[in-house]
Amino acid sequence: MKKYLLLIILSLSYTQELDLSLDWTMADDVFYSQQLDSIIENQISNLSSIKGIIVIHKGKVVAENYFNDSSVDDIFHIWSVTKSFTSTLIGQAIDMGYITHPSVTLDSIFFENDYTNQVTLDNLLSMTSGWPENWYYMYTNNIINVLLSTPLGTNPGDIFFYNNAACHINSYVLLETTGLNPKEFAMEYLFPYLGFGNPNWGTDYDGVNNGSYDLYLNLRKMVKLGQLYLQDGVSGDNQIISSSWINDATSFKVNTIPDFWFPWDLLPGYGYLWWLPERGYLAYGYGGQFIVVVPELDLVIGTHSTDNEGFNVYYLEALLGVICDDIVPLFDRPSLVINEILASNSLCCTDENGEFDNYIEIYNYGADTIELGGYLITDDISDPENFYQIPTGNDSTIIEPGGFLLLWADEESGQGVLHVDIELSDIGEQIALYMQDSTTIVDLVTYPAQANDVAYGRYLDGLDSWQNMNPTPGMSNTSELSINHDQISPEQFALHQNYPNPFNPITTLHYNLSEDANVNITIYDMMGRVVSNLVNSQQIAGYKSVQWNATNNAGQPVSAGLYLYTIEAGKFRQVKKMVLLK
C-alpha cells in the first residue's frame, strides 16, 4: 500500500512536461543547424565506429544521423548505459519506500557477514564498495552469495573502482526489496512511460537481469532516460521518479581514478551510476554509447557506436571531445544573431539624425529579454584591442524576445549609444559579435560585396539561409529584391583574397561575376594536386562567396600550410594564395 501512497504524493508536485511515451518530434527552423550539420558531417561521421547520433534540444530533435550501414530502427547493445537505468530503478524503489535510504548496509537486505555489514547501497551505486572485479559473475550459479562473500580489497567508501560485478548486486537489491526482477520492475514503473515496449535485457545464470550491462535499445529510446532526468522525473502528467533522487544521483560522490583504458580526465567525477563531466552528467557504455545531459541548456545528446573500439581511449576522447567541446557550445550562447547588414546606404533609410548610415541589425530569437550593453562588435577579429564595446546602462540596448536592434555603423559613437565605431565596407568583409568577455563569439558573418540600398540578411529571421534583399531595418526580413539584376552585377570578373587569412578552420572566398558563367573554383596544394573542388556550376552574375573548411574532397582535414585557389569563369582565370594554420 505504501508504494501507491508515495506515488500519489509524488504526482502532486509535478510540472507538465513532454510525454516520453510518445515518439520524438523534429524541431523547425533551427538557426544553428548549419553549424551542427557541419560538425556532424566533418567530425562525427569520420569516427571509425560511430553508428548514430541524436541531439535533443528543448524536447525536440534538432539533429539525427546514422552511419556505417545503421538506421533509426537499429537496436544496439547499450552496454554500461544500462547502469544508469539500474540507478533509476533503485531510485524508484526508494521513492516507493521499498528501500529506506542509500546509506543502508547490505546486511539489512541480504545476510550478515564481515563484508555486508560494512558495504552500503551508496557504495554500490558510487563504485566505492571495496570489492574487486569478478569478470565471471554472469556465468556462476548462486552468484549473489559468491559476490557478497568475496573479501574486500579496500575499505568501503575509500576509493572509486569501476566494478561490473559489484554493480550487479543492485539487481539483487531490487529483487530482494520489491520481489521483482529489474526488468519486471521496469516494465511496471519505468518502461511504459518511456515508450519502450518490451526490450531485451540479458540475465545471469540465476535469471536475474544484469544491472551492469546487457540492455538493448535503439538510439531514440535510449536518450529518453536523459530527457526524463532533464524533466526532473516527469513524463507527461506522471511523476516517474522524484526530482530529489535525480539531484542525488547526478551529484558528485567520488573522484574517479585515472586508468589506461578510459579518458578519466574528461569525466573526473561520479554520482550514482552517472558520470560527471565538466558540465551536466552522462551515461557511458563500452565502445562509445553515451547519453549526455546538460540541464542548463535543455540539451540531451546520445550516441551509439560499435564495440570495435572497446576501451580505445583515443576514440572515446575524440567522440566525447566533439560532443563536449564542439556541439554543446553551439547551444551555450545568448539567443542573438546578426540578422541583416546594409553596407551601402544611399537612399534607403536614415538614423535619428537624418543621416544615411550603414547598419547592422541584431535579432533576439529566444524567449528571454537580453541587454546588449557590454557586448562587443568588430569588423576585424584579428585585433581584439580595437573591438567596440556597446555602452551599458541604457534602455535602448535592451532587446525583447523576437525583437530587433539597429546598430548604426558610422564610426560616430558620440551620436548615441546605438552608433558604433565600425565602418562597413561595400566590397564585403566579416562582422562578429562577442560576449562581454571579448573572447566568446555570439555570431560571425562574412558578407559579400553590396550594391546600393541592397541588404544582405537571413531569411527567415535567425536562420542560416542568407540572401540579397530589400532592406527591412528593425523588422522581419523579406525575400523580396525589387531592383533589377543588372543593377547589382559587378562591372568585371574578380577573385578576391580569402578572409580571414591566415585562417583556422574556415575561410571565405569572395568573387565577382560580371555576367552569367560556368564557374569552377578549386583548391590546390603547393605540389599542384587537387585538394577540393569548391564550385563547379553555372551561376548568374553577381557578388558571390563560398567557404572552405580546410577539408579535402573526401571530407578529411588537411594539414597546415600554403594553398592555392583558382577560379575559372568563362574566359576569366585567376589564382591566389592562402595560409592554413593549425
C-alpha positions as CSV (number, residue, x, y, z in Angstrom):
1,M,0.0,0.0,0.0
2,K,2.8,2.4,0.8
3,K,4.2,2.4,-2.7
4,Y,0.9,3.7,-4.1
5,L,0.6,6.4,-1.5
6,L,4.1,7.6,-2.2
7,L,3.4,7.7,-5.9
8,I,0.3,9.8,-5.3
9,I,2.3,12.2,-3.2
10,L,4.9,12.4,-5.9
11,S,2.3,13.2,-8.5
12,L,1.1,16.2,-6.6
13,S,4.4,18.1,-7.2
14,Y,4.9,17.5,-10.9
15,T,5.0,20.1,-13.7
16,Q,3.5,19.2,-17.1
17,E,6.4,18.0,-19.3
18,L,6.9,16.3,-22.6
19,D,5.2,12.8,-22.7
20,L,8.1,10.5,-23.3
21,S,5.9,7.6,-24.1
22,L,5.4,9.3,-27.5
23,D,7.9,9.5,-30.3
24,W,10.1,12.5,-30.7
25,T,9.1,15.4,-32.8
26,M,11.5,17.4,-35.1
27,A,12.4,21.0,-34.4
28,D,11.6,23.6,-37.0
29,D,13.8,26.5,-38.1
30,V,16.9,25.8,-36.0
31,F,19.2,28.7,-36.7
32,Y,22.4,26.8,-35.7
33,S,21.5,23.8,-38.0
34,Q,24.2,24.6,-40.5
35,Q,27.0,24.6,-37.8
36,L,25.6,21.5,-36.2
37,D,25.4,19.7,-39.5
38,S,28.9,20.7,-40.4
39,I,30.3,19.3,-37.1
40,I,28.4,16.0,-37.6
41,E,29.5,15.7,-41.2
42,N,33.1,16.7,-40.8
43,Q,33.9,15.4,-37.3
44,I,31.4,12.8,-36.1
45,S,30.9,10.9,-39.4
46,N,34.7,10.4,-39.7
47,L,34.9,8.4,-36.5
48,S,35.6,4.8,-37.4
49,S,33.0,3.1,-35.2
50,I,30.2,5.7,-34.9
51,K,26.7,4.3,-35.7
52,G,24.4,7.1,-34.8
53,I,24.0,10.5,-33.0
54,I,20.9,12.3,-31.9
55,V,20.7,15.8,-30.5
56,I,17.6,16.8,-28.4
57,H,17.1,20.5,-27.6
58,K,14.1,21.7,-25.6
59,G,12.5,18.4,-26.1
60,K,12.8,18.2,-29.9
61,V,15.2,16.6,-32.3
62,V,17.5,19.1,-33.9
63,A,19.8,16.5,-35.5
64,E,19.7,12.8,-36.0
65,N,22.2,10.9,-38.2
66,Y,23.2,7.3,-38.7
67,F,26.4,5.9,-40.2
68,N,28.1,2.7,-41.2
69,D,25.0,1.0,-42.5
70,S,22.9,1.7,-39.4
71,S,19.4,3.2,-39.3
72,V,16.9,4.7,-36.9
73,D,15.3,1.4,-36.2
74,D,18.5,-0.5,-35.3
75,I,18.7,-1.9,-31.8
76,F,22.1,-1.8,-30.1
77,H,23.7,-3.2,-27.1
78,I,23.9,-0.1,-24.9
79,W,26.4,-1.8,-22.6
80,S,27.1,0.2,-19.4
81,V,24.5,2.8,-20.1
82,T,22.4,0.0,-18.5
83,K,23.9,1.1,-15.2
84,S,22.2,4.4,-15.3
85,F,18.9,2.6,-15.9
86,T,19.6,0.5,-12.9
87,S,20.3,3.6,-10.8
88,T,16.9,4.9,-11.9
89,L,15.1,1.7,-10.8
90,I,16.9,1.9,-7.4
91,G,15.8,5.5,-7.1
92,Q,12.2,4.5,-7.8
93,A,12.3,1.7,-5.2
94,I,13.5,4.3,-2.7
95,D,10.7,6.7,-3.7
96,M,8.2,3.9,-3.2
97,G,9.5,3.0,0.3
98,Y,10.9,-0.4,-0.6
99,I,14.3,0.8,0.4
100,T,14.7,3.3,3.2
101,H,17.8,5.2,2.1
102,P,21.0,4.7,0.0
103,S,23.0,4.6,3.3
104,V,21.6,1.2,4.3
105,T,24.1,-1.6,4.8
106,L,23.7,-4.7,2.7
107,D,23.2,-6.9,5.8
108,S,19.8,-5.3,6.2
109,I,18.8,-6.6,2.7
110,F,20.8,-9.8,2.5
111,F,22.6,-12.0,5.0
112,E,25.2,-10.7,7.5
113,N,28.9,-11.3,7.2
114,D,32.1,-9.3,7.6
115,Y,31.5,-7.5,4.3
116,T,27.8,-6.9,4.1
117,N,27.8,-5.1,7.4
118,Q,30.3,-2.6,6.0
119,V,29.2,-2.1,2.4
120,T,26.2,0.2,1.8
121,L,23.9,0.7,-1.1
122,D,25.5,4.1,-1.5
123,N,28.9,2.3,-2.1
124,L,27.4,0.0,-4.8
125,L,25.9,3.0,-6.6
126,S,29.1,5.1,-6.4
127,M,31.6,2.3,-7.3
128,T,33.2,2.5,-3.9
129,S,32.2,-0.9,-2.5
130,G,35.8,-2.1,-2.0
131,W,35.1,-5.4,-3.7
132,P,37.4,-6.5,-6.5
133,E,36.1,-7.1,-10.0
134,N,34.8,-10.6,-10.8
135,W,34.5,-11.0,-14.6
136,Y,32.9,-14.4,-14.3
137,Y,29.9,-13.2,-12.3
138,M,27.4,-13.7,-15.1
139,Y,28.4,-17.3,-15.5
140,T,28.2,-18.6,-11.9
141,N,25.2,-20.1,-10.2
142,N,24.1,-18.6,-6.9
143,I,26.2,-15.5,-7.9
144,I,24.8,-13.2,-5.2
145,N,26.2,-15.4,-2.4
146,V,29.6,-15.6,-4.3
147,L,29.7,-11.8,-4.7
148,L,28.7,-11.0,-1.1
149,S,31.2,-13.5,0.3
150,T,34.2,-12.1,-1.7
151,P,36.8,-10.5,0.6
152,L,37.1,-6.7,0.2
153,G,40.2,-5.3,-1.4
154,T,39.8,-1.8,0.1
155,N,37.7,-0.2,2.8
156,P,34.2,0.7,1.5
157,G,33.9,4.3,0.6
158,D,37.7,4.9,0.3
159,I,38.3,4.9,-3.4
160,F,36.5,4.7,-6.8
161,F,36.9,1.4,-8.5
162,Y,34.8,0.7,-11.6
163,N,33.3,-2.7,-10.9
164,N,30.7,-4.5,-13.0
165,A,30.2,-7.4,-10.6
166,A,29.6,-5.1,-7.6
167,C,27.1,-3.0,-9.7
168,H,25.2,-6.2,-10.5
169,I,24.4,-6.6,-6.8
170,N,22.0,-3.7,-7.3
171,S,19.8,-6.0,-9.4
172,Y,19.5,-8.4,-6.4
173,V,18.8,-5.4,-4.2
174,L,15.7,-4.7,-6.4
175,L,14.7,-8.4,-6.4
176,E,15.0,-8.7,-2.6
177,T,13.2,-5.5,-1.7
178,T,10.5,-5.4,-4.3
179,G,10.0,-9.0,-5.2
180,L,10.5,-8.2,-8.9
181,N,13.4,-8.8,-11.3
182,P,14.8,-5.4,-12.6
183,K,13.1,-5.9,-15.9
184,E,9.8,-6.8,-14.3
185,F,10.0,-3.7,-12.1
186,A,10.9,-1.5,-15.1
187,M,8.1,-2.9,-17.2
188,E,5.7,-1.9,-14.4
189,Y,7.1,1.5,-13.3
190,L,9.5,2.9,-15.9
191,F,9.5,1.4,-19.5
192,P,5.8,2.2,-20.3
193,Y,6.3,5.9,-19.5
194,L,9.3,6.0,-21.9
195,G,7.5,4.1,-24.7
196,F,9.9,1.1,-24.6
197,G,7.6,-1.8,-25.1
198,N,9.5,-5.0,-24.2
199,P,13.2,-4.5,-24.7
200,N,15.7,-7.4,-24.5
201,W,17.7,-7.4,-21.2
202,G,20.1,-10.2,-20.5
203,T,20.3,-12.2,-17.3
204,D,22.9,-14.1,-15.3
205,Y,22.7,-17.9,-14.7
206,D,20.2,-17.4,-12.0
207,G,17.8,-15.5,-14.3
208,V,18.4,-12.0,-12.7
209,N,18.8,-9.1,-15.2
210,N,22.3,-7.8,-15.4
211,G,22.5,-4.5,-13.5
212,S,25.7,-3.5,-15.3
213,Y,25.0,-4.1,-19.0
214,D,23.1,-6.3,-21.5
215,L,20.1,-3.9,-22.1
216,Y,19.3,-3.4,-25.8
217,L,17.6,-0.3,-27.2
218,N,17.6,1.9,-30.3
219,L,19.1,5.4,-30.1
220,R,15.8,7.2,-29.9
221,K,14.6,5.2,-26.9
222,M,18.0,5.2,-25.1
223,V,18.1,9.0,-24.9
224,K,14.7,9.2,-23.3
225,L,16.3,8.4,-20.0
226,G,18.3,11.6,-20.3
227,Q,15.3,13.6,-21.2
228,L,13.4,12.1,-18.2
229,Y,16.2,13.3,-15.9
230,L,16.2,16.7,-17.6
231,Q,12.5,16.9,-16.9
232,D,13.0,16.2,-13.2
233,G,11.5,12.8,-13.5
234,V,8.2,13.8,-15.2
235,S,6.8,12.3,-18.3
236,G,3.5,13.9,-19.5
237,D,1.3,14.1,-16.4
238,N,3.2,11.4,-14.5
239,Q,6.0,11.8,-11.9
240,I,8.0,8.7,-12.7
241,I,10.9,9.3,-10.3
242,S,11.4,12.1,-7.7
243,S,13.5,15.1,-8.6
244,S,15.3,14.6,-5.2
245,W,16.6,11.3,-6.4
246,I,17.7,12.8,-9.8
247,N,19.6,15.5,-7.9
248,D,21.2,13.0,-5.6
249,A,22.1,10.5,-8.4
250,T,23.7,13.2,-10.6
251,S,25.6,15.0,-7.7
252,F,29.3,14.4,-7.0
253,K,30.1,11.4,-4.8
254,V,33.7,10.5,-5.6
255,N,36.7,11.3,-7.8
256,T,37.5,8.8,-10.5
257,I,40.9,7.3,-10.8
258,P,43.0,7.6,-14.0
259,D,43.2,4.4,-15.9
260,F,44.8,3.5,-19.2
261,W,41.6,2.5,-20.9
262,F,39.4,5.5,-20.4
263,P,39.6,9.3,-20.6
264,W,39.1,9.8,-16.9
265,D,40.3,13.4,-17.2
266,L,37.1,14.2,-19.2
267,L,35.0,12.5,-16.6
268,P,36.6,13.4,-13.2
269,G,33.6,12.7,-11.0
270,Y,31.0,10.1,-10.4
271,G,27.5,10.1,-8.9
272,Y,25.1,7.1,-8.5
273,L,26.0,5.2,-11.7
274,W,26.2,8.5,-13.6
275,W,29.4,10.1,-14.8
276,L,30.1,13.8,-14.1
277,P,32.0,15.7,-16.8
278,E,32.7,19.4,-16.6
279,R,29.1,20.2,-17.3
280,G,26.0,18.2,-16.7
281,Y,26.1,14.4,-16.4
282,L,26.3,11.4,-18.7
283,A,25.8,7.7,-19.0
284,Y,28.6,5.8,-20.7
285,G,28.7,2.4,-22.3
286,Y,31.6,0.3,-23.6
287,G,32.8,1.4,-27.1
288,G,31.1,4.8,-27.2
289,Q,27.5,4.6,-26.1
290,F,26.7,8.0,-24.5
291,I,23.7,9.9,-23.0
292,V,25.0,13.4,-22.3
293,V,22.6,15.7,-20.4
294,V,23.3,19.4,-19.9
295,P,20.3,20.7,-17.9
296,E,21.0,24.4,-18.0
297,L,20.9,24.2,-21.9
298,D,17.9,21.9,-22.0
299,L,20.1,19.6,-24.0
300,V,20.4,15.8,-24.4
301,I,22.9,14.1,-26.8
302,G,23.0,10.4,-27.5
303,T,25.4,8.3,-29.5
304,H,25.7,4.6,-30.5
305,S,29.0,3.1,-31.6
306,T,30.0,-0.4,-32.5
307,D,32.1,-2.2,-29.8
308,N,35.0,-2.5,-32.2
309,E,36.9,0.3,-30.4
310,G,36.2,-1.1,-26.9
311,F,38.4,0.7,-24.5
312,N,40.2,2.7,-27.2
313,V,40.9,5.8,-25.3
314,Y,41.7,7.8,-28.4
315,Y,38.3,7.0,-30.0
316,L,36.4,7.8,-26.8
317,E,38.3,11.0,-26.3
318,A,37.6,12.0,-29.9
319,L,33.9,11.3,-29.6
320,L,33.3,12.8,-26.2
321,G,35.6,15.7,-27.1
322,V,33.4,16.6,-30.2
323,I,30.3,16.4,-28.1
324,C,31.5,18.5,-25.2
325,D,33.8,20.9,-27.0
326,D,32.0,21.5,-30.3
327,I,28.3,20.5,-30.1
328,V,27.4,21.6,-26.6
329,P,28.9,25.2,-27.0
330,L,26.6,25.7,-30.0
331,F,23.7,25.9,-27.6
332,D,25.6,27.8,-24.9
333,R,25.3,31.3,-26.1
334,P,22.8,34.2,-26.0
335,S,19.9,33.9,-28.4
336,L,21.3,36.7,-30.6
337,V,22.3,36.7,-34.3
338,I,23.5,39.3,-36.7
339,N,20.3,39.2,-38.8
340,E,20.8,41.9,-41.6
341,I,23.6,44.1,-42.9
342,L,23.3,47.2,-45.1
343,A,26.8,48.3,-46.1
344,S,25.9,50.8,-48.9
345,N,23.1,53.0,-47.7
346,S,22.5,55.8,-50.2
347,L,18.7,56.4,-50.0
348,C,17.3,53.5,-48.0
349,C,16.8,54.8,-44.5
350,T,18.1,57.4,-42.0
351,D,19.1,57.4,-38.4
352,E,17.6,59.7,-35.8
353,N,19.8,62.5,-37.2
354,G,18.5,62.1,-40.7
355,E,21.8,60.6,-42.0
356,F,22.0,57.7,-44.4
357,D,24.2,55.5,-42.2
358,N,25.0,51.8,-42.8
359,Y,23.6,49.4,-40.2
360,I,24.0,46.0,-38.5
361,E,20.7,44.5,-37.3
362,I,20.7,42.2,-34.2
363,Y,17.8,39.8,-33.7
364,N,16.8,38.1,-30.4
365,Y,15.3,34.7,-31.5
366,G,15.0,33.4,-27.9
367,A,12.4,33.7,-25.1
368,D,14.3,35.9,-22.8
369,T,15.0,39.7,-22.8
370,I,18.7,40.4,-23.5
371,E,20.7,43.5,-22.6
372,L,23.1,44.1,-25.4
373,G,25.2,46.6,-23.4
374,G,28.7,45.4,-22.7
375,Y,28.8,43.1,-25.8
376,L,31.5,43.9,-28.4
377,I,31.3,44.2,-32.1
378,T,34.1,44.3,-34.7
379,D,34.9,44.1,-38.4
380,D,38.4,42.8,-37.6
381,I,38.6,39.7,-35.3
382,S,42.4,39.8,-35.5
383,D,42.5,43.0,-33.5
384,P,40.7,42.4,-30.1
385,E,42.2,45.6,-28.6
386,N,40.0,47.6,-31.1
387,F,36.8,45.7,-30.6
388,Y,34.0,48.2,-30.0
389,Q,32.1,47.7,-26.7
390,I,28.4,48.7,-26.7
391,P,27.8,51.1,-23.8
392,T,25.8,49.8,-20.8
393,G,23.1,51.3,-18.6
394,N,20.8,52.4,-21.4
395,D,17.3,51.0,-22.1
396,S,17.8,51.4,-25.8
397,T,20.2,48.4,-25.9
398,I,17.5,46.1,-24.5
399,I,16.2,43.5,-27.0
400,E,12.9,41.9,-26.2
401,P,12.1,38.3,-27.3
402,G,11.6,38.3,-31.0
403,G,12.9,41.9,-31.2
404,F,15.4,43.7,-33.4
405,L,18.0,46.3,-32.6
406,L,19.8,48.5,-35.2
407,L,23.4,49.4,-34.7
408,W,24.5,52.3,-36.9
409,A,27.9,51.6,-38.3
410,D,29.1,55.1,-38.9
411,E,32.2,55.5,-36.7
412,E,30.3,58.2,-34.8
413,S,29.8,56.8,-31.3
414,G,29.4,60.3,-30.0
415,Q,26.0,60.5,-31.8
416,G,24.4,58.0,-29.4
417,V,24.6,54.6,-27.7
418,L,23.5,52.8,-30.9
419,H,26.2,54.3,-33.0
420,V,29.3,52.1,-33.2
421,D,32.8,52.8,-34.2
422,I,32.8,50.5,-37.2
423,E,32.7,51.4,-40.9
424,L,31.2,48.7,-43.1
425,S,32.8,48.1,-46.5
426,D,30.6,47.7,-49.5
427,I,33.1,45.2,-51.1
428,G,32.4,42.8,-48.3
429,E,34.0,41.8,-45.0
430,Q,33.5,39.9,-41.7
431,I,31.4,41.1,-38.8
432,A,31.5,39.5,-35.4
433,L,29.5,39.9,-32.2
434,Y,31.2,38.9,-28.9
435,M,30.1,38.4,-25.4
436,Q,31.3,40.7,-22.6
437,D,34.4,38.6,-22.1
438,S,35.6,39.6,-25.6
439,T,36.6,36.0,-26.4
440,T,33.2,34.2,-26.8
441,I,31.8,34.7,-30.3
442,V,28.0,35.0,-30.3
443,D,27.8,35.3,-34.1
444,L,30.1,35.8,-37.0
445,V,29.0,36.7,-40.5
446,T,31.0,37.1,-43.7
447,Y,29.0,39.2,-46.2
448,P,29.8,39.7,-49.9
449,A,30.0,43.0,-51.8
450,Q,26.8,45.0,-51.7
451,A,25.1,47.2,-54.2
452,N,23.5,50.5,-53.2
453,D,20.5,50.0,-50.9
454,V,20.5,46.2,-51.2
455,A,20.7,44.5,-47.8
456,Y,22.2,41.1,-47.0
457,G,20.1,39.2,-44.5
458,R,18.8,36.0,-43.1
459,Y,15.6,34.6,-44.5
460,L,13.7,33.6,-42.5
461,D,14.9,35.7,-39.4
462,G,17.5,33.8,-37.4
463,L,18.1,31.0,-39.9
464,D,21.3,30.2,-41.7
465,S,20.0,31.0,-45.2
466,W,21.3,34.3,-46.4
467,Q,20.4,36.4,-49.5
468,N,20.4,39.8,-51.0
469,M,17.0,41.5,-50.2
470,N,15.2,44.8,-49.8
471,P,16.3,46.5,-46.5
472,T,14.0,45.9,-43.6
473,P,15.7,47.8,-40.7
474,G,14.2,46.8,-37.3
475,M,11.7,44.5,-38.9
476,S,11.3,40.9,-40.1
477,N,13.4,40.2,-43.2
478,T,11.8,39.8,-46.6
479,S,12.6,37.5,-49.5
480,E,11.9,40.4,-52.0
481,L,14.5,42.2,-54.1
482,S,12.9,44.9,-56.1
483,I,15.9,46.3,-58.1
484,N,16.9,44.8,-61.4
485,H,19.5,42.1,-61.6
486,D,21.7,44.3,-63.8
487,Q,21.9,46.9,-61.0
488,I,23.7,44.5,-58.6
489,S,26.1,42.9,-61.1
490,P,29.7,43.9,-60.8
491,E,31.4,45.6,-63.7
492,Q,34.1,42.9,-64.1
493,F,35.1,39.4,-63.1
494,A,37.3,39.2,-59.9
495,L,38.7,36.8,-57.3
496,H,39.3,38.4,-54.0
497,Q,41.7,37.5,-51.2
498,N,40.2,35.0,-48.8
499,Y,39.1,36.2,-45.4
500,P,40.4,35.6,-42.8
501,N,43.9,34.9,-44.0
502,P,45.7,33.1,-42.4
503,F,42.8,31.0,-41.1
504,N,41.7,28.1,-39.0
505,P,39.5,26.3,-39.6
506,I,37.1,28.1,-42.0
507,T,37.8,30.9,-44.5
508,T,35.6,32.7,-47.1
509,L,36.4,33.2,-50.8
510,H,34.6,36.2,-52.4
511,Y,34.4,36.5,-56.2
512,N,32.6,38.7,-58.7
513,L,30.8,37.6,-61.9
514,S,30.1,40.4,-64.3
515,E,27.9,38.0,-66.4
516,D,26.4,34.6,-66.2
517,A,29.1,31.9,-66.5
518,N,30.1,28.3,-65.7
519,V,32.2,28.7,-62.6
520,N,34.9,26.4,-61.3
521,I,36.8,27.1,-58.0
522,T,39.4,24.7,-57.0
523,I,41.9,24.4,-54.1
524,Y,45.4,23.0,-54.8
525,D,48.3,22.2,-52.6
526,M,51.8,23.5,-53.5
527,M,52.5,20.4,-55.5
528,G,49.7,21.2,-57.8
529,R,47.5,18.4,-56.6
530,V,43.7,19.0,-56.4
531,V,42.6,19.2,-52.7
532,S,39.0,20.4,-53.0
533,N,36.6,21.3,-55.8
534,L,34.5,24.0,-54.1
535,V,32.4,25.2,-57.0
536,N,31.5,23.6,-60.4
537,S,28.2,25.0,-61.6
538,Q,26.5,27.5,-63.9
539,Q,25.9,30.8,-62.0
540,I,24.2,34.1,-62.7
541,A,26.1,37.3,-62.5
542,G,26.6,39.0,-59.1
543,Y,28.7,39.2,-56.0
544,K,29.4,35.6,-54.8
545,S,31.2,33.8,-51.9
546,V,32.0,30.3,-50.9
547,Q,33.5,28.9,-47.7
548,W,36.3,26.3,-47.3
549,N,36.5,24.3,-44.1
550,A,40.0,23.0,-44.6
551,T,39.0,19.5,-45.8
552,N,39.7,17.6,-49.0
553,N,37.2,16.1,-51.4
554,A,36.9,13.1,-49.1
555,G,35.9,15.3,-46.2
556,Q,39.2,14.7,-44.4
557,P,41.0,17.6,-42.6
558,V,44.1,18.8,-44.5
559,S,47.4,19.7,-42.9
560,A,48.6,23.3,-42.2
561,G,50.4,25.1,-45.0
562,L,50.2,27.2,-48.1
563,Y,47.4,26.5,-50.6
564,L,46.4,27.9,-54.0
565,Y,42.8,28.7,-55.0
566,T,41.8,29.3,-58.6
567,I,38.7,30.5,-60.4
568,E,37.6,29.7,-64.0
569,A,34.6,31.6,-65.2
570,G,34.1,31.7,-68.9
571,K,37.4,33.1,-70.3
572,F,38.4,34.6,-66.9
573,R,41.2,32.9,-64.9
574,Q,42.8,34.0,-61.6
575,V,45.0,32.4,-58.9
576,K,45.6,33.5,-55.3
577,K,47.3,32.1,-52.2
578,M,46.1,31.4,-48.7
579,V,47.6,30.0,-45.4
580,L,46.0,27.4,-43.2
581,L,47.1,27.4,-39.6
582,K,46.8,24.5,-37.1
